[in-house]
């Protein structure tokens, strides 16, 4: 049941990423047309596009963690016995959790420091910009903890212990 809720959340994130991309394209293209065609422009478009890009990137990173879509190599791990694969799985998840903690701490500190600072054009609190890092690290940490729980309760199959996607494994339309 929790896996279905997480998958639903990832579908919402996919939709939000599409919305961000569409808005960025419309704003940047519209601004180019206005500047070259009418010698004017939308002042907020560059800054808002940058913010949307950052949020879209972090949303995509959460979805990629869920679907194990980050690139990696499994040359060594694929040859290990189940116990070795489990040890590497746990070690990699613990390291990723440690990075999530560091990232959450740093992003939180930046959000607090920049809470009263406003962006140049939109005049929105810069804390919203840095909140994307907190958002990602908390959600990624929860996903990683959930995967460790599933491993501890025996819900992870042998083929799921290798959690990387090599570029050769991706369908033709998804190659980087």
C-alpha positions in Angstrom: 0.0 0.0 0.0 2.8 2.4 0.8 4.5 1.5 -2.5 1.3 2.5 -4.3 1.2 5.8 -2.5 4.9 6.5 -3.3 4.2 5.6 -7.0 1.2 8.0 -7.0 3.4 10.8 -5.5 6.0 10.1 -8.3 3.3 10.4 -10.9 2.3 13.8 -9.4 6.0 14.8 -9.5 6.2 13.7 -13.2 3.2 15.9 -13.9 4.8 18.9 -12.0 8.0 18.4 -14.0 6.1 18.6 -17.2 4.3 21.8 -16.0 7.7 23.3 -15.0 9.2 22.5 -18.4 6.2 23.9 -20.3 6.3 27.1 -18.3 10.0 27.5 -18.8 9.8 26.9 -22.6 6.8 29.4 -22.9 8.5 32.1 -20.8 11.9 31.8 -22.5 10.5 31.6 -26.0 8.0 34.3 -25.4 10.8 36.5 -24.0 13.0 35.9 -27.0 10.1 36.8 -29.4 9.3 39.9 -27.4 12.9 41.1 -27.2 13.7 40.6 -30.9 10.3 41.4 -32.3 9.0 44.1 -30.1 12.0 45.4 -28.2 10.5 44.5 -24.9 10.4 41.5 -22.6 9.0 39.8 -19.5 11.4 40.7 -16.7 10.3 37.8 -14.5 10.8 35.1 -17.1 14.6 34.6 -16.6 14.5 34.4 -12.9 11.3 32.3 -12.7 12.7 29.9 -15.3 15.8 29.4 -13.3 13.8 28.6 -10.1 11.5 26.2 -12.0 14.5 24.5 -13.4 16.0 23.9 -10.0 12.7 22.6 -8.6 12.2 20.4 -11.7 15.6 18.9 -11.2 15.1 18.0 -7.6 11.6 16.5 -8.4 13.2 14.4 -11.1 15.9 13.3 -8.7 13.3 12.0 -6.3 11.6 10.1 -9.0 14.9 8.7 -10.2 15.7 7.5 -6.7 12.4 5.7 -6.6 12.8 4.1 -10.0 16.6 3.4 -9.6 17.2 5.4 -12.7 20.5 7.1 -11.7 23.3 5.9 -13.8 25.9 3.6 -12.4 27.9 0.5 -12.9 27.3 -3.0 -11.6 30.4 -4.8 -12.8 31.5 -5.9 -9.4 28.2 -6.1 -7.5 26.5 -8.3 -10.2 29.2 -10.9 -9.6 28.9 -11.0 -5.8 26.8 -13.6 -3.9 23.5 -12.5 -2.3 25.2 -11.6 1.0 27.7 -9.4 -0.8 25.0 -7.7 -2.8 23.0 -7.1 0.4 26.1 -5.6 2.1 26.7 -3.3 -0.9 23.0 -2.4 -1.0 23.0 -1.4 2.7 26.4 0.4 2.4 25.2 2.4 -0.6 21.9 3.3 1.1 23.7 4.4 4.3 26.1 6.5 2.3 23.2 8.1 0.4 21.4 8.7 3.6 24.4 10.5 5.1 24.6 12.7 2.0 20.9 13.4 2.3 21.5 14.5 5.9 24.4 16.8 4.9 22.3 18.2 2.1 19.3 18.8 4.2 21.4 20.5 6.9 23.1 22.8 4.3 20.0 23.6 2.4 18.1 24.3 5.6 20.9 26.7 6.8 20.8 28.5 3.4 17.1 28.8 3.6 17.3 30.3 7.1 20.1 32.6 6.1 18.3 33.8 3.0 14.8 33.9 4.5 14.7 37.7 4.6 16.6 38.1 1.3 14.4 38.5 -1.7 15.2 37.7 -5.4 16.0 40.6 -7.6 13.0 40.6 -9.9 10.2 38.5 -8.3 11.0 39.8 -4.8 10.2 36.4 -3.4 12.1 35.0 -0.4 15.2 33.2 -1.4 14.3 30.6 1.2 11.9 29.1 -1.4 14.9 28.6 -3.8 16.9 26.7 -1.1 13.8 24.8 0.1 14.1 22.6 -3.0 17.3 21.1 -1.5 15.5 20.4 1.8 12.5 19.0 0.0 14.7 16.6 -2.1 16.9 15.4 0.8 14.0 14.7 3.1 12.0 12.8 0.5 15.0 11.0 -0.8 16.0 10.0 2.7 12.5 8.7 3.4 12.6 6.6 0.2 16.0 5.2 1.1 14.8 4.3 4.6 11.8 2.6 3.1 14.0 0.6 0.8 16.2 -0.4 3.8 13.1 -1.5 5.7 12.0 -3.6 2.7 15.4 -5.3 2.7 15.2 -5.9 6.4 11.8 -7.5 6.1 12.7 -9.7 3.1 10.7 -7.8 0.5 13.6 -7.2 -1.8 14.3 -9.8 -4.6 17.8 -10.7 -5.7 17.5 -8.8 -9.0 16.5 -5.7 -7.0 19.7 -5.7 -5.0 21.6 -4.1 -8.0 20.0 -0.7 -8.0 21.7 1.1 -10.9 20.7 1.7 -14.5 23.4 1.4 -17.1 22.9 3.4 -20.3 22.8 0.2 -22.3 19.9 -1.0 -20.1 17.7 2.0 -20.9 15.1 1.8 -23.7 16.2 3.6 -26.9 14.1 6.7 -26.2 15.6 7.2 -22.8 19.4 7.1 -23.5 21.3 10.1 -22.2 
